[in-house]
Amino acid sequence: MHKITERQFETLQVIEKYINEKGFAPTYRELMNMLGLTSPSTVKGLLDALKRKEYVTWEAGSPRTLKVIK
């Protein structure tokens, strides 16, 4: 796995906590609010980077399929 930024690490932690508490993945908007961001495109950029670095995956076109890869 590749190194990640502090913001990407924080995003991973938020995703894992949400999944552990709710049993399913957060939406972009939910992540945006939890991370204190103002744009869903910023969330998309974070998730795209984490996917490229093999920390997360999801099924395209299927909501709430985001998974953290251990």
Phi and psi restraints in degrees (range 20) as a CNS / XPLOR table:
assign (resid 1 and name C) (resid 2 and name N)
       (resid 2 and name CA) (resid 2 and name C) 1.0 -90.0 20.0 2
assign (resid 2 and name N) (resid 2 and name CA)
       (resid 2 and name C) (resid 3 and name N) 1.0 159.0 20.0 2
assign (resid 2 and name C) (resid 3 and name N)
       (resid 3 and name CA) (resid 3 and name C) 1.0 -67.9 20.0 2
assign (resid 3 and name N) (resid 3 and name CA)
       (resid 3 and name C) (resid 4 and name N) 1.0 148.3 20.0 2
assign (resid 3 and name C) (resid 4 and name N)
       (resid 4 and name CA) (resid 4 and name C) 1.0 -123.0 20.0 2
assign (resid 4 and name N) (resid 4 and name CA)
       (resid 4 and name C) (resid 5 and name N) 1.0 160.9 20.0 2
assign (resid 4 and name C) (resid 5 and name N)
       (resid 5 and name CA) (resid 5 and name C) 1.0 -78.8 20.0 2
assign (resid 5 and name N) (resid 5 and name CA)
       (resid 5 and name C) (resid 6 and name N) 1.0 168.6 20.0 2
assign (resid 5 and name C) (resid 6 and name N)
       (resid 6 and name CA) (resid 6 and name C) 1.0 -60.9 20.0 2
assign (resid 6 and name N) (resid 6 and name CA)
       (resid 6 and name C) (resid 7 and name N) 1.0 -41.2 20.0 2
assign (resid 6 and name C) (resid 7 and name N)
       (resid 7 and name CA) (resid 7 and name C) 1.0 -65.0 20.0 2
assign (resid 7 and name N) (resid 7 and name CA)
       (resid 7 and name C) (resid 8 and name N) 1.0 -39.7 20.0 2
assign (resid 7 and name C) (resid 8 and name N)
       (resid 8 and name CA) (resid 8 and name C) 1.0 -65.7 20.0 2
assign (resid 8 and name N) (resid 8 and name CA)
       (resid 8 and name C) (resid 9 and name N) 1.0 -39.7 20.0 2
assign (resid 8 and name C) (resid 9 and name N)
       (resid 9 and name CA) (resid 9 and name C) 1.0 -62.8 20.0 2
assign (resid 9 and name N) (resid 9 and name CA)
       (resid 9 and name C) (resid 10 and name N) 1.0 -44.1 20.0 2
assign (resid 9 and name C) (resid 10 and name N)
       (resid 10 and name CA) (resid 10 and name C) 1.0 -60.1 20.0 2
assign (resid 10 and name N) (resid 10 and name CA)
       (resid 10 and name C) (resid 11 and name N) 1.0 -41.1 20.0 2
assign (resid 10 and name C) (resid 11 and name N)
       (resid 11 and name CA) (resid 11 and name C) 1.0 -61.3 20.0 2
assign (resid 11 and name N) (resid 11 and name CA)
       (resid 11 and name C) (resid 12 and name N) 1.0 -44.6 20.0 2
assign (resid 11 and name C) (resid 12 and name N)
       (resid 12 and name CA) (resid 12 and name C) 1.0 -58.6 20.0 2
assign (resid 12 and name N) (resid 12 and name CA)
       (resid 12 and name C) (resid 13 and name N) 1.0 -44.5 20.0 2
assign (resid 12 and name C) (resid 13 and name N)
       (resid 13 and name CA) (resid 13 and name C) 1.0 -62.0 20.0 2
assign (resid 13 and name N) (resid 13 and name CA)
       (resid 13 and name C) (resid 14 and name N) 1.0 -43.2 20.0 2
assign (resid 13 and name C) (resid 14 and name N)
       (resid 14 and name CA) (resid 14 and name C) 1.0 -63.4 20.0 2
assign (resid 14 and name N) (resid 14 and name CA)
       (resid 14 and name C) (resid 15 and name N) 1.0 -43.6 20.0 2
assign (resid 14 and name C) (resid 15 and name N)
       (resid 15 and name CA) (resid 15 and name C) 1.0 -62.2 20.0 2
assign (resid 15 and name N) (resid 15 and name CA)
       (resid 15 and name C) (resid 16 and name N) 1.0 -48.5 20.0 2
assign (resid 15 and name C) (resid 16 and name N)
       (resid 16 and name CA) (resid 16 and name C) 1.0 -60.6 20.0 2
assign (resid 16 and name N) (resid 16 and name CA)
       (resid 16 and name C) (resid 17 and name N) 1.0 -43.7 20.0 2
assign (resid 16 and name C) (resid 17 and name N)
       (resid 17 and name CA) (resid 17 and name C) 1.0 -62.0 20.0 2
assign (resid 17 and name N) (resid 17 and name CA)
       (resid 17 and name C) (resid 18 and name N) 1.0 -45.3 20.0 2
assign (resid 17 and name C) (resid 18 and name N)
       (resid 18 and name CA) (resid 18 and name C) 1.0 -61.5 20.0 2
assign (resid 18 and name N) (resid 18 and name CA)
       (resid 18 and name C) (resid 19 and name N) 1.0 -47.8 20.0 2
assign (resid 18 and name C) (resid 19 and name N)
       (resid 19 and name CA) (resid 19 and name C) 1.0 -62.1 20.0 2
assign (resid 19 and name N) (resid 19 and name CA)
       (resid 19 and name C) (resid 20 and name N) 1.0 -41.7 20.0 2
assign (resid 19 and name C) (resid 20 and name N)
       (resid 20 and name CA) (resid 20 and name C) 1.0 -63.9 20.0 2
assign (resid 20 and name N) (resid 20 and name CA)
       (resid 20 and name C) (resid 21 and name N) 1.0 -36.9 20.0 2
assign (resid 20 and name C) (resid 21 and name N)
       (resid 21 and name CA) (resid 21 and name C) 1.0 -80.1 20.0 2
assign (resid 21 and name N) (resid 21 and name CA)
       (resid 21 and name C) (resid 22 and name N) 1.0 -40.2 20.0 2
assign (resid 21 and name C) (resid 22 and name N)
       (resid 22 and name CA) (resid 22 and name C) 1.0 -101.8 20.0 2
assign (resid 22 and name N) (resid 22 and name CA)
       (resid 22 and name C) (resid 23 and name N) 1.0 -24.3 20.0 2
assign (resid 22 and name C) (resid 23 and name N)
       (resid 23 and name CA) (resid 23 and name C) 1.0 88.6 20.0 2
assign (resid 23 and name N) (resid 23 and name CA)
       (resid 23 and name C) (resid 24 and name N) 1.0 2.4 20.0 2
assign (resid 23 and name C) (resid 24 and name N)
       (resid 24 and name CA) (resid 24 and name C) 1.0 -151.3 20.0 2
assign (resid 24 and name N) (resid 24 and name CA)
       (resid 24 and name C) (resid 25 and name N) 1.0 165.1 20.0 2
assign (resid 24 and name C) (resid 25 and name N)
       (resid 25 and name CA) (resid 25 and name C) 1.0 -78.1 20.0 2
assign (resid 25 and name N) (resid 25 and name CA)
       (resid 25 and name C) (resid 26 and name N) 1.0 152.6 20.0 2
assign (resid 25 and name C) (resid 26 and name N)
       (resid 26 and name CA) (resid 26 and name C) 1.0 -75.6 20.0 2
assign (resid 26 and name N) (resid 26 and name CA)
       (resid 26 and name C) (resid 27 and name N) 1.0 158.8 20.0 2
assign (resid 26 and name C) (resid 27 and name N)
       (resid 27 and name CA) (resid 27 and name C) 1.0 -81.6 20.0 2
assign (resid 27 and name N) (resid 27 and name CA)
       (resid 27 and name C) (resid 28 and name N) 1.0 170.2 20.0 2
assign (resid 27 and name C) (resid 28 and name N)
       (resid 28 and name CA) (resid 28 and name C) 1.0 -57.6 20.0 2
assign (resid 28 and name N) (resid 28 and name CA)
       (resid 28 and name C) (resid 29 and name N) 1.0 -45.1 20.0 2
assign (resid 28 and name C) (resid 29 and name N)
       (resid 29 and name CA) (resid 29 and name C) 1.0 -63.7 20.0 2
assign (resid 29 and name N) (resid 29 and name CA)
       (resid 29 and name C) (resid 30 and name N) 1.0 -41.4 20.0 2
assign (resid 29 and name C) (resid 30 and name N)
       (resid 30 and name CA) (resid 30 and name C) 1.0 -63.4 20.0 2
assign (resid 30 and name N) (resid 30 and name CA)
       (resid 30 and name C) (resid 31 and name N) 1.0 -44.4 20.0 2
assign (resid 30 and name C) (resid 31 and name N)
       (resid 31 and name CA) (resid 31 and name C) 1.0 -61.4 20.0 2
assign (resid 31 and name N) (resid 31 and name CA)
       (resid 31 and name C) (resid 32 and name N) 1.0 -42.7 20.0 2
assign (resid 31 and name C) (resid 32 and name N)
       (resid 32 and name CA) (resid 32 and name C) 1.0 -56.5 20.0 2
assign (resid 32 and name N) (resid 32 and name CA)
       (resid 32 and name C) (resid 33 and name N) 1.0 -47.6 20.0 2
assign (resid 32 and name C) (resid 33 and name N)
       (resid 33 and name CA) (resid 33 and name C) 1.0 -66.7 20.0 2
assign (resid 33 and name N) (resid 33 and name CA)
       (resid 33 and name C) (resid 34 and name N) 1.0 -42.7 20.0 2
assign (resid 33 and name C) (resid 34 and name N)
       (resid 34 and name CA) (resid 34 and name C) 1.0 -65.8 20.0 2
assign (resid 34 and name N) (resid 34 and name CA)
       (resid 34 and name C) (resid 35 and name N) 1.0 -31.4 20.0 2
assign (resid 34 and name C) (resid 35 and name N)
       (resid 35 and name CA) (resid 35 and name C) 1.0 -91.0 20.0 2
assign (resid 35 and name N) (resid 35 and name CA)
       (resid 35 and name C) (resid 36 and name N) 1.0 -3.9 20.0 2
assign (resid 35 and name C) (resid 36 and name N)
       (resid 36 and name CA) (resid 36 and name C) 1.0 72.3 20.0 2
assign (resid 36 and name N) (resid 36 and name CA)
       (resid 36 and name C) (resid 37 and name N) 1.0 30.2 20.0 2
assign (resid 36 and name C) (resid 37 and name N)
       (resid 37 and name CA) (resid 37 and name C) 1.0 -96.1 20.0 2
assign (resid 37 and name N) (resid 37 and name CA)
       (resid 37 and name C) (resid 38 and name N) 1.0 166.0 20.0 2
assign (resid 37 and name C) (resid 38 and name N)
       (resid 38 and name CA) (resid 38 and name C) 1.0 -115.4 20.0 2
assign (resid 38 and name N) (resid 38 and name CA)
       (resid 38 and name C) (resid 39 and name N) 1.0 -0.8 20.0 2
assign (resid 38 and name C) (resid 39 and name N)
       (resid 39 and name CA) (resid 39 and name C) 1.0 -139.8 20.0 2
assign (resid 39 and name N) (resid 39 and name CA)
       (resid 39 and name C) (resid 40 and name N) 1.0 129.8 20.0 2
assign (resid 39 and name C) (resid 40 and name N)
       (resid 40 and name CA) (resid 40 and name C) 1.0 -63.0 20.0 2
assign (resid 40 and name N) (resid 40 and name CA)
       (resid 40 and name C) (resid 41 and name N) 1.0 -25.5 20.0 2
assign (resid 40 and name C) (resid 41 and name N)
       (resid 41 and name CA) (resid 41 and name C) 1.0 -67.9 20.0 2
assign (resid 41 and name N) (resid 41 and name CA)
       (resid 41 and name C) (resid 42 and name N) 1.0 -28.6 20.0 2
assign (resid 41 and name C) (resid 42 and name N)
       (resid 42 and name CA) (resid 42 and name C) 1.0 -67.1 20.0 2
assign (resid 42 and name N) (resid 42 and name CA)
       (resid 42 and name C) (resid 43 and name N) 1.0 -40.6 20.0 2
assign (resid 42 and name C) (resid 43 and name N)
       (resid 43 and name CA) (resid 43 and name C) 1.0 -62.4 20.0 2
assign (resid 43 and name N) (resid 43 and name CA)
       (resid 43 and name C) (resid 44 and name N) 1.0 -44.4 20.0 2
assign (resid 43 and name C) (resid 44 and name N)
       (resid 44 and name CA) (resid 44 and name C) 1.0 -59.1 20.0 2
assign (resid 44 and name N) (resid 44 and name CA)
       (resid 44 and name C) (resid 45 and name N) 1.0 -42.8 20.0 2
assign (resid 44 and name C) (resid 45 and name N)
       (resid 45 and name CA) (resid 45 and name C) 1.0 -61.8 20.0 2
assign (resid 45 and name N) (resid 45 and name CA)
       (resid 45 and name C) (resid 46 and name N) 1.0 -42.6 20.0 2
assign (resid 45 and name C) (resid 46 and name N)
       (resid 46 and name CA) (resid 46 and name C) 1.0 -62.7 20.0 2
assign (resid 46 and name N) (resid 46 and name CA)
       (resid 46 and name C) (resid 47 and name N) 1.0 -46.2 20.0 2
assign (resid 46 and name C) (resid 47 and name N)
       (resid 47 and name CA) (resid 47 and name C) 1.0 -67.3 20.0 2
assign (resid 47 and name N) (resid 47 and name CA)
       (resid 47 and name C) (resid 48 and name N) 1.0 -38.8 20.0 2
assign (resid 47 and name C) (resid 48 and name N)
       (resid 48 and name CA) (resid 48 and name C) 1.0 -61.4 20.0 2
assign (resid 48 and name N) (resid 48 and name CA)
       (resid 48 and name C) (resid 49 and name N) 1.0 -41.9 20.0 2
assign (resid 48 and name C) (resid 49 and name N)
       (resid 49 and name CA) (resid 49 and name C) 1.0 -65.1 20.0 2
assign (resid 49 and name N) (resid 49 and name CA)
       (resid 49 and name C) (resid 50 and name N) 1.0 -42.3 20.0 2
assign (resid 49 and name C) (resid 50 and name N)
       (resid 50 and name CA) (resid 50 and name C) 1.0 -66.2 20.0 2
assign (resid 50 and name N) (resid 50 and name CA)
       (resid 50 and name C) (resid 51 and name N) 1.0 -35.0 20.0 2
assign (resid 50 and name C) (resid 51 and name N)
       (resid 51 and name CA) (resid 51 and name C) 1.0 -68.9 20.0 2
assign (resid 51 and name N) (resid 51 and name CA)
       (resid 51 and name C) (resid 52 and name N) 1.0 -44.1 20.0 2
assign (resid 51 and name C) (resid 52 and name N)
       (resid 52 and name CA) (resid 52 and name C) 1.0 -59.3 20.0 2
assign (resid 52 and name N) (resid 52 and name CA)
       (resid 52 and name C) (resid 53 and name N) 1.0 -35.4 20.0 2
assign (resid 52 and name C) (resid 53 and name N)
       (resid 53 and name CA) (resid 53 and name C) 1.0 -88.8 20.0 2
assign (resid 53 and name N) (resid 53 and name CA)
       (resid 53 and name C) (resid 54 and name N) 1.0 5.0 20.0 2
assign (resid 53 and name C) (resid 54 and name N)
       (resid 54 and name CA) (resid 54 and name C) 1.0 66.5 20.0 2
assign (resid 54 and name N) (resid 54 and name CA)
       (resid 54 and name C) (resid 55 and name N) 1.0 38.0 20.0 2
assign (resid 54 and name C) (resid 55 and name N)
       (resid 55 and name CA) (resid 55 and name C) 1.0 -102.0 20.0 2
assign (resid 55 and name N) (resid 55 and name CA)
       (resid 55 and name C) (resid 56 and name N) 1.0 -23.6 20.0 2
assign (resid 55 and name C) (resid 56 and name N)
       (resid 56 and name CA) (resid 56 and name C) 1.0 -139.0 20.0 2
assign (resid 56 and name N) (resid 56 and name CA)
       (resid 56 and name C) (resid 57 and name N) 1.0 164.0 20.0 2
assign (resid 56 and name C) (resid 57 and name N)
       (resid 57 and name CA) (resid 57 and name C) 1.0 -149.6 20.0 2
assign (resid 57 and name N) (resid 57 and name CA)
       (resid 57 and name C) (resid 58 and name N) 1.0 163.4 20.0 2
assign (resid 57 and name C) (resid 58 and name N)
       (resid 58 and name CA) (resid 58 and name C) 1.0 -160.1 20.0 2
assign (resid 58 and name N) (resid 58 and name CA)
       (resid 58 and name C) (resid 59 and name N) 1.0 163.4 20.0 2
assign (resid 58 and name C) (resid 59 and name N)
       (resid 59 and name CA) (resid 59 and name C) 1.0 -92.8 20.0 2
assign (resid 59 and name N) (resid 59 and name CA)
       (resid 59 and name C) (resid 60 and name N) 1.0 121.7 20.0 2
assign (resid 59 and name C) (resid 60 and name N)
       (resid 60 and name CA) (resid 60 and name C) 1.0 -60.8 20.0 2
assign (resid 60 and name N) (resid 60 and name CA)
       (resid 60 and name C) (resid 61 and name N) 1.0 134.6 20.0 2
assign (resid 60 and name C) (resid 61 and name N)
       (resid 61 and name CA) (resid 61 and name C) 1.0 81.2 20.0 2
assign (resid 61 and name N) (resid 61 and name CA)
       (resid 61 and name C) (resid 62 and name N) 1.0 -0.4 20.0 2
assign (resid 61 and name C) (resid 62 and name N)
       (resid 62 and name CA) (resid 62 and name C) 1.0 -115.9 20.0 2
assign (resid 62 and name N) (resid 62 and name CA)
       (resid 62 and name C) (resid 63 and name N) 1.0 119.7 20.0 2
assign (resid 62 and name C) (resid 63 and name N)
       (resid 63 and name CA) (resid 63 and name C) 1.0 -69.5 20.0 2
assign (resid 63 and name N) (resid 63 and name CA)
       (resid 63 and name C) (resid 64 and name N) 1.0 149.8 20.0 2
assign (resid 63 and name C) (resid 64 and name N)
       (resid 64 and name CA) (resid 64 and name C) 1.0 57.9 20.0 2
assign (resid 64 and name N) (resid 64 and name CA)
       (resid 64 and name C) (resid 65 and name N) 1.0 35.1 20.0 2
assign (resid 64 and name C) (resid 65 and name N)
       (resid 65 and name CA) (resid 65 and name C) 1.0 -104.9 20.0 2
assign (resid 65 and name N) (resid 65 and name CA)
       (resid 65 and name C) (resid 66 and name N) 1.0 8.0 20.0 2
assign (resid 65 and name C) (resid 66 and name N)
       (resid 66 and name CA) (resid 66 and name C) 1.0 -61.1 20.0 2
assign (resid 66 and name N) (resid 66 and name CA)
       (resid 66 and name C) (resid 67 and name N) 1.0 130.6 20.0 2
assign (resid 66 and name C) (resid 67 and name N)
       (resid 67 and name CA) (resid 67 and name C) 1.0 -134.1 20.0 2
assign (resid 67 and name N) (resid 67 and name CA)
       (resid 67 and name C) (resid 68 and name N) 1.0 141.8 20.0 2
assign (resid 67 and name C) (resid 68 and name N)
       (resid 68 and name CA) (resid 68 and name C) 1.0 -88.9 20.0 2
assign (resid 68 and name N) (resid 68 and name CA)
       (resid 68 and name C) (resid 69 and name N) 1.0 131.0 20.0 2
assign (resid 68 and name C) (resid 69 and name N)
       (resid 69 and name CA) (resid 69 and name C) 1.0 -91.5 20.0 2
assign (resid 69 and name N) (resid 69 and name CA)
       (resid 69 and name C) (resid 70 and name N) 1.0 125.2 20.0 2
